[in-house]
Amino acid sequence: MCKRLIICAAIRFEGKVFRGHRHTQCYHAFDGTYHKHPYKLEQIYKGYHGKIEDGFVTSENIFVGREEALVIARAAGQVDTLIGGKILTSEDLY
């Protein structure tokens, strides 16, 4: 049986998932979908605070939050040392 893996960074907004190698890329994809003119990332964070969830997508194509992603990544042997403390960051993976 194949073990679950974390395959990429992602954010979720109103049920839609935006993927990228890093969360910054996910926010840029979100910005391109919801705005005609590009915003600075700080404006996106401020305007959508609490409405956008950071996380990851698994090898089963399921969005999971940072805490659950850490459990999955550890079980799969994808991370040894954490940069982000108690949550998974994309920098921890690659």
C-alpha positions, -999 to 999 in steps of 0.1 A, spaced: 0 0 0 13 35 -9 18 59 19 3 94 18 27 121 8 26 159 8 30 169 -28 27 208 -28 18 239 -9 -18 251 -12 -43 277 1 -81 273 3 -106 300 -1 -144 294 -2 -138 257 -12 -113 265 -40 -78 253 -37 -48 271 -52 -15 252 -55 21 260 -59 56 251 -49 55 277 -22 26 294 -5 35 327 -21 28 311 -55 -6 300 -42 -14 336 -32 -4 349 -66 -27 323 -82 -55 334 -59 -48 371 -67 -50 364 -104 -84 347 -100 -101 373 -78 -86 406 -89 -81 423 -122 -51 442 -110 -23 425 -90 -21 433 -53 9 431 -31 8 400 -9 5 422 22 -28 436 8 -41 401 2 -32 389 37 -49 420 52 -80 419 31 -87 382 34 -73 376 69 -90 346 85 -108 337 52 -78 319 35 -65 287 50 -28 278 44 -21 241 39 -9 214 15 -22 189 -10 -16 152 -4 -8 125 -29 -46 116 -26 -54 151 -39 -68 162 -5 -62 196 10 -49 194 46 -40 222 70 -4 228 81 -7 207 113 -21 176 96 4 180 68 32 179 93 19 145 107 16 131 71 51 144 61 67 129 92 50 96 88 62 95 51 98 105 61 96 137 41 109 160 69 136 158 95 140 193 108 114 220 109 120 256 99 85 267 109 84 253 145 53 233 151 37 236 116 49 224 82 62 250 58 71 243 21 107 251 30 107 221 53 99 199 23 121 212 -5 
